Amino acid sequence: MEIFDVTIIGGGPAGLYAAFYSGLRELKVKIIEAQPYFGGKMQLYPDKVVWDVGGQPPTLACKLIDQIIRQGLTFNPALSLNEKITSIEKQEDVFIARSDKGEHYSKTIILAIGGGIFSPQRLTLFENHLENVHYTLKAPSFYKDKRIAVSGKGISVFDWANAVADVAQKVTIIISEGKEKIPHELLKQLEEKAVDIFDHSMITQAEMNDKNRIISLRCESKEKGLTHQVDEVLINLGYDRDFTLLRNCQLPIQTVENSYIDGQPNGTTSVPGLFAIGDIIKHDAKLNLITGAFQDAANTVNGLTQFIDPKARKTAMVSTHNTVFKERNKEIRRKLD
Ligand SMILES: Cc1cc2nc3c(=O)[nH]c(=O)nc-3n(C[C@H](O)[C@H](O)[C@H](O)COP(=O)(O)OP(=O)(O)OC[C@H]3O[C@@H](n4cnc5c(N)ncnc54)[C@H](O)[C@@H]3O)c2cc1C
């Protein structure tokens, strides 16, 4: 039975930075992610320009994800993708994290599970995969000179329409709700961009071509029915969040509002040895941003290192003195010279 110092559940920004920092502290680390890819919620907004990460000039989220993953894998942690942890228990001093793929043994656990496992809610009409139905927003250039239909619920539908209307040939919003709650300023911008809004309307039919693409949508309201020719269809109905792990866990993990772990800024929870970081933890100083996830991870790994070995240093050595960087520093300097 292989026992890790720390097993990190969740491969978003918090989990990945914790994997890096655990390497810095020379811990034996494993990271487990339910999705087939790392990046967490950032995968929902790959083409958003992110401005507020320290030391990072504005950049696309997808580029930032690549960097965060590269850094997270610096010290070659053990990895498992496509594995959803469904329960954790503790036997004597060892935690056992279970999934339908097997068991993982660890001296400590970091829960970096964000808002749970996200999956976009699908329009029942489009349950099968269709080439031109999208549940995340791509870069505006993708929509250039195309006819776009945007449907779903809430203000995000209007935000997405506004984002693509600058470049698209035609944008049509189809929503079952009314538009009364949408800010006047946003509606004015959409009007200026000649976006058609069909509220209190439903998509009732889709015509397909032989390439598995929708070519037209039938949209109906009480008063009338219209058919719209489309090149791309954007759907934003919100996301399902899977919290099976928190619901199933037999350990006495204290939660807040049913979906957050009650914890401290150093990641400690009501279960000694089980830590929480990133968007899943709640405390007064919590910052639900990428920067906050990084700080949680560093503080927690430092505390956890002392939990495993009370004689360990309180914090990691900086890169000048830390032996884990010695060879890497030489290589980087060689490349820079
Ligand atoms: C639309 C949007 C825009 C945003 N824009 C910004 C921004 O501009 N700047 C900024 O700083 N922040 C932004 N944020 C917030 C930022 O994305 C989050 O704060 C950050 O992703 C939190 O990281 P995390 O690792 O805690 O959680 P997440 O990113 O949610 O990652 C958690 C990971 O855990 C996995 N997981 C969950 N349960 C299990 C399980 N049982 N087993 C295995 N794996 C599991 C999930 O699949 C997921 O990959 C934005 C968020 C959204 C939704």
The ligand as an SDF file (V2000), in Angstrom:
LIG
                    3D

 53 58  0  0  0  0  0  0  0  0999 V2000
  -17.2420   32.9380  -15.3210 C   0  0  0  0  0  0  0  0  0  0  0  0
  -16.1480   33.1020  -14.2930 C   0  0  0  0  0  0  0  0  0  0  0  0
  -15.1810   34.0810  -14.4840 C   0  0  0  0  0  0  0  0  0  0  0  0
  -14.1590   34.2410  -13.5420 C   0  0  0  0  0  0  0  0  0  0  0  0
  -13.2180   35.2190  -13.7290 N   0  0  0  0  0  0  0  0  0  0  0  0
  -12.1900   35.3420  -12.8530 C   0  0  0  0  0  0  0  0  0  0  0  0
  -11.1690   36.3280  -13.0470 C   0  0  0  0  0  0  0  0  0  0  0  0
  -11.2030   37.0930  -14.0070 O   0  0  0  0  0  0  0  0  0  0  0  0
  -10.1560   36.3970  -12.1310 N   0  0  0  0  0  0  0  0  0  0  0  0
  -10.0900   35.5690  -11.0420 C   0  0  0  0  0  0  0  0  0  0  0  0
   -9.1350   35.6640  -10.2670 O   0  0  0  0  0  0  0  0  0  0  0  0
  -11.0500   34.6280  -10.8260 N   0  0  0  0  0  0  0  0  0  0  0  0
  -12.0880   34.5040  -11.6990 C   0  0  0  0  0  0  0  0  0  0  0  0
  -13.0660   33.5570  -11.4760 N   0  0  0  0  0  0  0  0  0  0  0  0
  -12.9870   32.7260  -10.2410 C   0  0  0  0  0  0  0  0  0  0  0  0
  -11.9400   31.6110  -10.3750 C   0  0  0  0  0  0  0  0  0  0  0  0
  -12.1300   30.8760  -11.5780 O   0  0  0  0  0  0  0  0  0  0  0  0
  -12.0840   30.6820   -9.1720 C   0  0  0  0  0  0  0  0  0  0  0  0
  -11.8930   31.4470   -7.9960 O   0  0  0  0  0  0  0  0  0  0  0  0
  -11.0420   29.5570   -9.2200 C   0  0  0  0  0  0  0  0  0  0  0  0
  -11.2290   28.7490  -10.3680 O   0  0  0  0  0  0  0  0  0  0  0  0
  -11.1610   28.6810   -7.9580 C   0  0  0  0  0  0  0  0  0  0  0  0
  -10.2470   27.6300   -8.0740 O   0  0  0  0  0  0  0  0  0  0  0  0
  -10.4490   26.2480   -7.2850 P   0  0  0  0  0  0  0  0  0  0  0  0
   -9.2820   25.4080   -7.6790 O   0  0  0  0  0  0  0  0  0  0  0  0
  -10.7280   26.5240   -5.8650 O   0  0  0  0  0  0  0  0  0  0  0  0
  -11.8110   25.6270   -7.8550 O   0  0  0  0  0  0  0  0  0  0  0  0
  -12.2330   25.1560   -9.3060 P   0  0  0  0  0  0  0  0  0  0  0  0
  -11.6090   26.0070  -10.3380 O   0  0  0  0  0  0  0  0  0  0  0  0
  -13.7220   25.0690   -9.2660 O   0  0  0  0  0  0  0  0  0  0  0  0
  -11.6150   23.6840   -9.4500 O   0  0  0  0  0  0  0  0  0  0  0  0
  -12.0920   22.6200   -8.6780 C   0  0  0  0  0  0  0  0  0  0  0  0
  -11.7810   21.3150   -9.3830 C   0  0  0  0  0  0  0  0  0  0  0  0
  -12.1080   20.2230   -8.5220 O   0  0  0  0  0  0  0  0  0  0  0  0
  -12.6640   19.1780   -9.2940 C   0  0  0  0  0  0  0  0  0  0  0  0
  -13.4680   18.3240   -8.4160 N   0  0  0  0  0  0  0  0  0  0  0  0
  -14.5800   18.6720   -7.7180 C   0  0  0  0  0  0  0  0  0  0  0  0
  -15.0420   17.6160   -7.0200 N   0  0  0  0  0  0  0  0  0  0  0  0
  -14.2050   16.5760   -7.2740 C   0  0  0  0  0  0  0  0  0  0  0  0
  -14.1750   15.2160   -6.8470 C   0  0  0  0  0  0  0  0  0  0  0  0
  -15.1000   14.7240   -6.0100 N   0  0  0  0  0  0  0  0  0  0  0  0
  -13.1770   14.4010   -7.3070 N   0  0  0  0  0  0  0  0  0  0  0  0
  -12.2180   14.8910   -8.1580 C   0  0  0  0  0  0  0  0  0  0  0  0
  -12.2150   16.1890   -8.6010 N   0  0  0  0  0  0  0  0  0  0  0  0
  -13.1930   17.0190   -8.1620 C   0  0  0  0  0  0  0  0  0  0  0  0
  -13.5060   19.9130  -10.3330 C   0  0  0  0  0  0  0  0  0  0  0  0
  -13.7750   19.0900  -11.4610 O   0  0  0  0  0  0  0  0  0  0  0  0
  -12.5960   21.1070  -10.6600 C   0  0  0  0  0  0  0  0  0  0  0  0
  -11.7330   20.8320  -11.7410 O   0  0  0  0  0  0  0  0  0  0  0  0
  -14.1050   33.3970  -12.3890 C   0  0  0  0  0  0  0  0  0  0  0  0
  -15.0800   32.4010  -12.2110 C   0  0  0  0  0  0  0  0  0  0  0  0
  -16.0970   32.2490  -13.1450 C   0  0  0  0  0  0  0  0  0  0  0  0
  -17.1380   31.1850  -12.9330 C   0  0  0  0  0  0  0  0  0  0  0  0
  1  2  1  0
  2  3  1  0
  2 52  2  0
  3  4  2  0
  4  5  1  0
  4 50  1  0
  5  6  2  0
  6  7  1  0
  6 13  1  0
  7  8  2  0
  7  9  1  0
  9 10  1  0
 10 11  2  0
 10 12  1  0
 12 13  2  0
 13 14  1  0
 14 15  1  0
 14 50  1  0
 15 16  1  0
 16 17  1  0
 16 18  1  0
 18 19  1  0
 18 20  1  0
 20 21  1  0
 20 22  1  0
 22 23  1  0
 23 24  1  0
 24 25  2  0
 24 26  1  0
 24 27  1  0
 27 28  1  0
 28 29  2  0
 28 30  1  0
 28 31  1  0
 31 32  1  0
 32 33  1  0
 33 34  1  0
 33 48  1  0
 34 35  1  0
 35 36  1  0
 35 46  1  0
 36 37  1  0
 36 45  1  0
 37 38  2  0
 38 39  1  0
 39 40  1  0
 39 45  2  0
 40 41  1  0
 40 42  2  0
 42 43  1  0
 43 44  2  0
 44 45  1  0
 46 47  1  0
 46 48  1  0
 48 49  1  0
 50 51  2  0
 51 52  1  0
 52 53  1  0
M  END
$$$$
